[in-house]
Amino acid sequence: MGSKGIVASTAGHLGAAEEGIGDTIRVSLTPEPGGDRTQEVIVAQEILQTMGLRSFTPMVIACPGCGRTTSTYFQQLAQDIQSLCGSACPSGANAMPGVEQMTVAVAAAS
């Protein structure tokens, strides 16, 4: 369930993926009450993209939590950029080939 299921799925696929074994991964997560199973597909895509095996949407990298990133403004900004990159990519990928391989950094100013 939740982050524990995501970590377990990632650890389980890591070795085989690094060795080039297989071309399909399956992630099984217990959904939230009333939720659907789309989170499994999203997690599988994020595993493949983070490992550099396949790109689906622009990768958004944000500062980890520290004194400068505890404001709700920064947190909302990072979330908005993540949502924009995820929702804009399917149409943008057709108009701009390679956009799914872009990395966007969201950093707090000192």
Protein Blocks (a to p, Z undefined) as FASTA:
>chain_A
ZZllmmmmmmmmmmmmmnopajbdcddddddehiafklmmmmmmmmmmmnopacfbdcdd
dddddfklmpfklmmmmmmmmmmmmmmmmmmmmmmghklmpccdddddZZ
